[in-house]
Amino acid sequence: MSQQAEAGVVIVGAGHAGGTAAALLRQYGYAGAITIVGDEPIAPYQRPPLSKAWLKGEADADSLALRPASFYQEQNIDLVLGVAVTGIDLAARTVALADGRSLAYAHLIIATGARARSLPIPGADLAGVFVLRSAADAENVKAALGPGKRLAVVGGGYIGLEAAASARALGADAVVIEAAPRILARSSCPELSDFFTAYHKARGVGFELNAAIVSFEGDDHVTGVKLADGRVIACDDVVVGVGIIPNDELAKAAGLKCANGIEVDLEARTSDPVVFAIGDVTQRPLPLYARSHRLESVANALEQAKQAASAITGRAAPPHEVTWNWSDQYDLKLQMAGMPFDVDQTVVRGDPATGKFAVFHLNGDVIQAVEAVNAPAEFMAGRQLIGQRKPVSLEKLADPAVSMKEVAA
């Protein structure tokens, strides 16, 4: 047996994508060595609950874990935790670790994810200015919330809104500061922005829109957020949620093709045939939309983990999936499917005032994406129709009295 074959699979990144890929390799019959390397000190865990259940104290480390601790030992998967990877040598097929070790691989899976974007402004390094990306981040934010506290959330995206909802659930005040004219401007339609703004306001969340931030105020600990108009929004702590940046530096330094993430094909294979990349770090093809895009979702991480594990084990490629995502805020469950590319019209099904409705984004009479609030039937049928590329009757789609089953037929 060659040295490369003995080397097995090395997975760089111990997040949702990396942990799932290791489990699938074993499930698909891979018998070689599997090593997961992660720079966090804990085994692979789920990130989505961090801004929701974890902040509210409804989740613990066990419920966050992707697999029980015993799983990795039982499946003969080596975990190397709390150690960063410092380099990848494609020619030698080795990975260098910060502790001086070197790991050989027959196949490499890069699942380094993404990091929270920071704001390069005065005061950004003050105590009490947090991002919300890791379990450690979430624990810091959780400790800062409670009755009598005031949280400033910079960025009106889903992470920020979930943090604001969690703060209110714990009795803290919350204000959302957004540079754009509306929240969710980069990810969702105006109808959804209006709905969530009103819903949060009714539950005591304040909003500062069209608000440019010039600095965080305070001596050692943040006490306020200074805006370009001179006002200072007082607060006890800040959560900055202004997007994420793919951790593709290792791949770039190694010479892999990158463009806003590591470029991969539908097998999750990079420009090096024995190196794969999965999850938030990838720029991947979207066949339904005839383009490439970087997706930031658990669904994408799971799909690409299947693609990579299938390619490594020689299984047939899994069927293409319609991407989806979700957000929990208060008693609302927002489910999104597809991508609103090449959209020329939208159809609102149901009444937002009831807290149960869906917005469909179409190209002609073909659904490209759906955003469904407390409307699981619309989400499921919409996701199916996006994948099938079937034309629909706009009249039936807009009428809640017509079942989604009939719309799909």
Sequence and secondary structure as in RCSB ss.txt:
>XXXX:A:sequence
MSQQAEAGVVIVGAGHAGGTAAALLRQYGYAGAITIVGDEPIAPYQRPPLSKAWLKGEADADSLALRPASFYQEQ
NIDLVLGVAVTGIDLAARTVALADGRSLAYAHLIIATGARARSLPIPGADLAGVFVLRSAADAENVKAALGPGKR
LAVVGGGYIGLEAAASARALGADAVVIEAAPRILARSSCPELSDFFTAYHKARGVGFELNAAIVSFEGDDHVTGV
KLADGRVIACDDVVVGVGIIPNDELAKAAGLKCANGIEVDLEARTSDPVVFAIGDVTQRPLPLYARSHRLESVAN
ALEQAKQAASAITGRAAPPHEVTWNWSDQYDLKLQMAGMPFDVDQTVVRGDPATGKFAVFHLNGDVIQAVEAVNA
PAEFMAGRQLIGQRKPVSLEKLADPAVSMKEVAA
>XXXX:A:secstr
  HHHHH EEEE  SHHHHHHHHHHHHTT  S EEEEESSSS  B SGGGGTTTTTT   HHHHBSS HHHHHHT
TEEEEES  EEEEETTTTEEEETTS EEE SEEEE   EEE    STTTTSBTEE  SSHHHHHHHHHH STT E
EEEE  SHHHHHHHHHHHHTT EEEEE SSSSTTTTTS HHHHHHHHHHHHHTT EEE S  EEEEEESSBEEEE
EETTS EEE SEEEE S EEE  HHHHHHT  BSSSEE  TT B SSTTEEE GGGEEEEEGGGTEEE   SHHH
HHHHHHHHHHHHHT         EEEEEETTEEEEEEE  TT  EEEEEEEGGGTEEEEEEEETTEEEEEEEES 
HHHHHHHHHHHHHT B  HHHHH TTS HHHHH 
